[in-house]
Amino acid sequence: MLDPKFIRENPDLVRESLKKRRDSAPLDEILELDTERRRKLIELEDLRRERKEVSRQKRAKVEEGRDLRVMIKGLEDEVRNIDEQLAELLLQVPNVPHPSVPLGKDDSDNVVVRTSGEPKSFDFTAKPHWQLGEKLGIIDFERGVKLSGSRFYVLEGLGSHLQRALINFMLDLHTSEHGYKEIYPPFMVKRECMVGSGNLPKFADNLYHDEIDDFWFVPTAEVPLTNLYRDEIISPGILPLYHVAYTACFRREKMSAGKDTRGIKRGHQFDKVELYKFTDAENSNDELEKMVSNAEVICQRLEIPHRVKQLCTADLGFASQKSYDIEMWAPGCEEWLEVSSCSNCGDFQARRANIRHRPTPESKPEFVHTLNGSGLALPRVLIAVLENYQQPDGSIVVPKVLKKYVGVGVIK
């Protein structure tokens, strides 16, 4: 959430930000309500001062004092109502892009920052993962549909083993080499957690919700990780905090209806290892670059070609002020698959979740900066492994770093 004072003092900057993002948040309504609120607060202070003066008079009229109390009560109710309206409207305003973010109209204007590795040349026609998986008996699409409907599948045998191996490998690497503390959070959270992370109210239609207990299934571990320190003040000397978590993720995928209907690229349920940081304002952009590097190491150790793209203004996530995507090459699908999106959200989520820290014991609390990134997301990494390590006979060579987790060298 943006600071209302920042919006009031920089309306043109926020308006330009919305234009760059191609967003239609109700900025004019927010500014009008904010002006009305400040006018009523001045009026309220005048009435309170008048009432105080009246109460000091020895011969004060009871009727006059009663009338002033009624007027004050009415104004307080009006201000409270405006506060509620403002709070709801402010939740609809996206973050302001960092000045270094490239201007763009859609994802075609994202900028490739670097590419690592050359796409592998095959002396046979590379098959897509859905053909490889079915032939090997490690992906069962029919039973997935029978169990849960479209966009679901079942991993079997060494397919499920390979998925678990990737998760364990990523968790082990980030905790042992990159300094992240592993967290195992709930997969369902309260409504305020969704609000704090920026998923509600804007993306309610894309989330799974248990209406009876008002639990929300997490679309990513970013949601519970953001809220670990909700309504807390972090003590001096503790930042930065690095966390990593595995969760299943649940999304309706309404915004991508009709896309990628073949294979396991896009489903309502998928697994992901999430990286998360709490930092101070001064170091958050440096920490973003480190996070991207941490995620890239997974691609490098798997020896799969990848590239890093900086997102343009129109493709930024709602809460992000600066983002990078990491994409792996999938030769069977013949496309770059997004396996990570790393973002610096500044103090946007921290304001919504009320997460602050003290730089020194004597300092006033300041909002932290929050960063999140996939480290990495499945099943797209699984797709990249299957398609890059396929052999002419349809078998899959297990990547070197995964052999100790899988227990075999070839899936056949």
Secondary structure in CASP SS format (residue, H / E / C, confidence):
PFRMAT SS
TARGET T0000
AUTHOR 0000-0000-0000
METHOD secondary structure of the structure
MODEL  1
M C 1.00
L C 1.00
D C 1.00
P H 1.00
K H 1.00
F H 1.00
I H 1.00
R H 1.00
E H 1.00
N C 1.00
P H 1.00
D H 1.00
L H 1.00
V H 1.00
R H 1.00
E H 1.00
S H 1.00
L H 1.00
K H 1.00
K H 1.00
R H 1.00
R C 1.00
D C 1.00
S C 1.00
A C 1.00
P C 1.00
L H 1.00
D H 1.00
E H 1.00
I H 1.00
L H 1.00
E H 1.00
L H 1.00
D H 1.00
T H 1.00
E H 1.00
R H 1.00
R H 1.00
R H 1.00
K H 1.00
L H 1.00
I H 1.00
E H 1.00
L H 1.00
E H 1.00
D H 1.00
L H 1.00
R H 1.00
R H 1.00
E H 1.00
R H 1.00
K H 1.00
E H 1.00
V H 1.00
S H 1.00
R H 1.00
Q C 1.00
K C 1.00
R C 1.00
A C 1.00
K C 1.00
V H 1.00
E H 1.00
E H 1.00
G H 1.00
R H 1.00
D H 1.00
L H 1.00
R H 1.00
V H 1.00
M H 1.00
I H 1.00
K H 1.00
G H 1.00
L H 1.00
E H 1.00
D H 1.00
E H 1.00
V H 1.00
R H 1.00
N H 1.00
I H 1.00
D H 1.00
E H 1.00
Q H 1.00
L H 1.00
A H 1.00
E H 1.00
L H 1.00
L H 1.00
L C 1.00
Q C 1.00
V C 1.00
P C 1.00
N C 1.00
V C 1.00
P C 1.00
H C 1.00
P C 1.00
S C 1.00
V C 1.00
P C 1.00
L C 1.00
G C 1.00
K C 1.00
D C 1.00
D H 1.00
S H 1.00
D H 1.00
N C 1.00
V E 1.00
V E 1.00
V E 1.00
R E 1.00
T E 1.00
S E 1.00
G C 1.00
E C 1.00
P C 1.00
K C 1.00
S C 1.00
F C 1.00
D C 1.00
F C 1.00
T C 1.00
A C 1.00
K C 1.00
P C 1.00
H H 1.00
W H 1.00
Q H 1.00
L H 1.00
G H 1.00
E H 1.00
K H 1.00
L H 1.00
G C 1.00
I C 1.00
I E 1.00
D E 1.00
F H 1.00
E H 1.00
R H 1.00
G H 1.00
V H 1.00
K H 1.00
L H 1.00
S H 1.00
G C 1.00
S C 1.00
R C 1.00
F C 1.00
Y C 1.00
V E 1.00
L E 1.00
E C 1.00
G C 1.00
L H 1.00
G H 1.00
S H 1.00
H H 1.00
L H 1.00
Q H 1.00
R H 1.00
A H 1.00
L H 1.00
I H 1.00
N H 1.00
F H 1.00
M H 1.00
L H 1.00
D H 1.00
L H 1.00
H H 1.00
T H 1.00
S H 1.00
E C 1.00
H C 1.00
G C 1.00
Y C 1.00
K E 1.00
E E 1.00
I E 1.00
Y C 1.00
P C 1.00
P C 1.00
F C 1.00
M E 1.00
V E 1.00
K C 1.00
R H 1.00
E H 1.00
C H 1.00
M H 1.00
V H 1.00
G H 1.00
S H 1.00
G C 1.00
N C 1.00
L C 1.00
P C 1.00
K C 1.00
F C 1.00
A H 1.00
D H 1.00
N H 1.00
L C 1.00
Y C 1.00
H E 1.00
D E 1.00
E C 1.00
I C 1.00
D C 1.00
D C 1.00
F E 1.00
W E 1.00
F E 1.00
V C 1.00
P C 1.00
T C 1.00
A C 1.00
E H 1.00
V H 1.00
P H 1.00
L H 1.00
T H 1.00
N H 1.00
L H 1.00
Y H 1.00
R C 1.00
D C 1.00
E C 1.00
I E 1.00
I E 1.00
S C 1.00
P C 1.00
G C 1.00
I C 1.00
L C 1.00
P C 1.00
L E 1.00
Y E 1.00
H E 1.00
V E 1.00
A E 1.00
Y E 1.00
T E 1.00
A E 1.00
C E 1.00
F E 1.00
R C 1.00
R C 1.00
E C 1.00
K H 1.00
M H 1.00
S H 1.00
A C 1.00
G C 1.00
K C 1.00
D C 1.00
T C 1.00
R C 1.00
G C 1.00
I C 1.00
K C 1.00
R C 1.00
G C 1.00
H C 1.00
Q E 1.00
F E 1.00
D E 1.00
K E 1.00
V E 1.00
E E 1.00
L E 1.00
Y E 1.00
K E 1.00
F E 1.00
T E 1.00
D C 1.00
A C 1.00
E C 1.00
N C 1.00
S H 1.00
N H 1.00
D H 1.00
E H 1.00
L H 1.00
E H 1.00
K H 1.00
M H 1.00
V H 1.00
S H 1.00
N H 1.00
A H 1.00
E H 1.00
V H 1.00
I H 1.00
C H 1.00
Q H 1.00
R H 1.00
L H 1.00
E C 1.00
I C 1.00
P C 1.00
H E 1.00
R E 1.00
V E 1.00
K E 1.00
Q E 1.00
L C 1.00
C C 1.00
T H 1.00
A H 1.00
D H 1.00
L C 1.00
G C 1.00
F C 1.00
A C 1.00
S C 1.00
Q C 1.00
K E 1.00
S E 1.00
Y E 1.00
D E 1.00
I E 1.00
E E 1.00
M E 1.00
W E 1.00
A E 1.00
P C 1.00
G C 1.00
C C 1.00
E C 1.00
E E 1.00
W E 1.00
L E 1.00
E E 1.00
V E 1.00
S E 1.00
S E 1.00
C E 1.00
S E 1.00
N E 1.00
C C 1.00
G C 1.00
D C 1.00
F H 1.00
Q H 1.00
A H 1.00
R H 1.00
R H 1.00
A H 1.00
N C 1.00
I C 1.00
R E 1.00
H E 1.00
R C 1.00
P C 1.00
T C 1.00
P C 1.00
E C 1.00
S C 1.00
K C 1.00
P C 1.00
E E 1.00
F E 1.00
V C 1.00
H E 1.00
T E 1.00
L E 1.00
N E 1.00
G E 1.00
S E 1.00
G E 1.00
L E 1.00
A E 1.00
L C 1.00
P C 1.00
R H 1.00
V H 1.00
L H 1.00
I H 1.00
A H 1.00
V H 1.00
L H 1.00
E H 1.00
N H 1.00
Y C 1.00
Q E 1.00
Q C 1.00
P C 1.00
D C 1.00
G C 1.00
S C 1.00
I E 1.00
V E 1.00
V C 1.00
P C 1.00
K H 1.00
V H 1.00
L H 1.00
K H 1.00
K H 1.00
Y H 1.00
V H 1.00
G C 1.00
V C 1.00
G C 1.00
V E 1.00
I E 1.00
K C 1.00
END
